[in-house]
């Protein structure tokens, strides 16, 4: 059994040797975007292995600089030791959401009316 600590959530979970990082995250209640369902083809489940050893997780979807910084695909990386895993913001939400502007909010007013007011206005 190994311990994985997920940052910035500060959640820890005990896992079996060989479990994928994304599976461990799901069991810990930590969301990691995985648009391809864990097939390793979308590259959206990028995580940073800050401490520890994983097997696999390197993909052509990661450049050499990312790999040097500890980035791995969570759906492919298998736990081989205790880990500290950082979930970057782009792996938590879809990148398209980060660029969206929120729509202007509208405010509604509620006026309490009694039955006689409604009759006077011809609504009853």
Buried (B, 14 or more C-beta within 10 A) or exposed (E): EBBBBBBEBEBEBEBEEEBBBBBBBBEBEBEBBBEBEBEBEBBBBBBBBEEBEBBBBBBEBBEEEBEEEBBBBBBBBBBBBBBBBBBEEEBBEEEEEEEEEEEEEEEEEEEEEEEEEEEEEEEE
